């Protein structure tokens, strides 16, 4: 990509489009009653996915943009797990039928901050209230620094078959600058233990654009990570939003790279992974050719949700825990972020929905268009519009942003199909934003495009 395009679009703050509309569009007008109505009868349809948010860590990584709380004590975690168990029951009863579950994902925070017996008890509660399919996949996000052998055994005994490990960078200078000291051997031991206890797929999270990061240090991190041969990589650009995340104020802004340098780091990481045999998937994921994510990408069956690129094709995603977001056919439903308010509502027997968004027919069309662009770098705009009952040119009317992108060579349009230029794929979020009816109108800071 030319430096001119990086300069023009790379500094733009754009959504990651893990949902459409994005979270800033959610409103408090959508509450517990709306969610209860949406859940009613959910178990009568296709299988669902579950997401459980565990918002606790032992220490704060300064780059972190997640909803999490630092605790050295176990009592807050135990209290939270009790409340979450009660929420599971509330959701299941609101649905009225035992919802079939195809996928379960534990996110955080650090889900493995739980003790092994606590994790087992939570899994038992989930299996009591939901109907897990025999081949249901269970994924857990892991901090290798705090993972012990007892927890690894518990994960295996409770059906965990996927694990996502935070790595970010192996550069000690960068690690010190983000307050996350993690050795290669800690990561290696975690991967070996997980594989020995039934985890078939491991993912490494890497980040570029961190303070003091260079192209050379990014490449060195990738080379070290490749030695462990994880099945997948997720490579994210650091989003510096200190106005929203106070912990990020501890990062030296002068040590952060500009758009051109960030893009160079991202491409260097991608080149190293592709040279090592990984398939580049979408904007920021990589997988071994035999991995189901790579197979889905080749087959046009890739999807996108709050965890990024996925093979999860469930229309229903039930979010559990403080700040979690659920997605049903009718819209999005987000729980209260504050743990105290979340616990208060659940303890009162009320679904802890804080806000949400009810989808319109047009929203659903735009969501499909954006997902296909993010997954395939092209979209049959005419075909999807016709399927949704709209005229072929509906989403092109007064679409000046798309016109600018086409004029700059970032995208092309022919026969009703919009395609992102191969050398501009890093700008796919900019193209997706051309179909976002709310873009620029919600007053929310997102991550940089490059």
C-alpha positions, 0 to 999 in steps of 0.5 A: 500500500502506498504511504499516501493511502496509509497517511489518508486512511491509516490514522482514521479511527474505525470500528473493528466490526465484530458486530453491526451496529457497533456497541456505541449504538446500543441504548438503555431503552432496550432492557431486561423485558426486551431481552426476556422476550427475545430469549423466549423460545430460543431453545426451539430453534438452531443451536446457540453459542454461549459467552461467559465473561470473567472480569478479573485479573491478578495484575493490570496490563497497561495496554488492556482495553477489556472490562476487568478488575484487579484482585489479589483476593479470591473472595470477589471471584467466588461471589461473582461466580455465585452470581453468574450461576444465578444468571445462568438459571435466569436466562435458561428459565426465560428461554422456557426450553433447554437451549442446545449449545454448540459453542462455549467461550470463556473470556475476560479478564482471565477466566483461568483465575478460577480454581480448578474445582470452581471451573468444574462447578461452573461447567456443571451448572452450565450443563444442568441448564443448557443442552450441550451437543455431544461435540460442543466446542469449549474455548478458554482465554488464558494468561500463561503466567498464572496457569498451573498444572491443576487448572490444565487438568481441570480444563481437559476434564471439562471438555476444553478443546480450544485455548487462546493464549495472550502473548502480545510480544516476547520483547523484554523492552516492550513487556516492561513498557506494558507491564506484562513480563512473560517468558517464552518458557512460561508460554511453552509450558502452557502449550505443552500442558494444554495439548497433553490434556486434550486441547486440540487447537491453540491460538496466540494473540500478538499485538503490534503498535505497542510502545518501543516495538520495532519491525525487528522485535515483531519479527523476532516475537513471531519467530519464537512463537512459531517454534511452538506451532500454534494452530492459529494467530490473532494479530491486533493493532494496539488501540490507544484510547486513554480517555476511556481506559485509565490504565493506558495513561501509564504508557509512554505515548512518545514511544508509540509508532505512527500509522506508517510504522504500524502498517510496516510492523503488521505486514512484517508479522504477516509475511513471517507467518505466511512464510512459515506456512500459515494462511492469512485470514481476513484482516488479522487472523492466521491459521495452519492450512488444515485448521477449520478456520482456514478451511472455512475461509477458503470455502466462504464460510467464515464469520465474525463475532465479538471474538473476531474471525470464527467458524461459529455459524450460530445466529444466537449468542448468549452473553453471561457475566458483567459487560457481556453482549448477547446477539439474538435474531432480534438484536443485541443485549448487553449486561451492566458493566459495573459488577456491583450493579450486575450482581444487584439485578441478578440477585433480585431475579432480574436479567441484568440487561443494561442496554441493547439495540433492536435490529431493523431489516436494513440493519440486517442487510448492512450487517451481512454486507459488512461481515462479508467484506471483513471476511472475504474482502468482497461482497455481492452487494446486488445479490444480498440487496435483492435477497433482503428485498431492496433495490440493487443500488440501495446501499450505493445511493449518496455513498460518497465515502465508497466513492472516495475509496474507489477513486483512491483505488482502495476498492472497485465495483463491477456488476454489483460486486464490491472488492477491496484491492489486494494491496489495500486489504489492510484498509478493509475496515474503511471500506466496511465503514462506507456501509455503516449508517452510523459511522461518524455519528456516535462520538466514539473513539475506535482503534486506528485503521492501520 
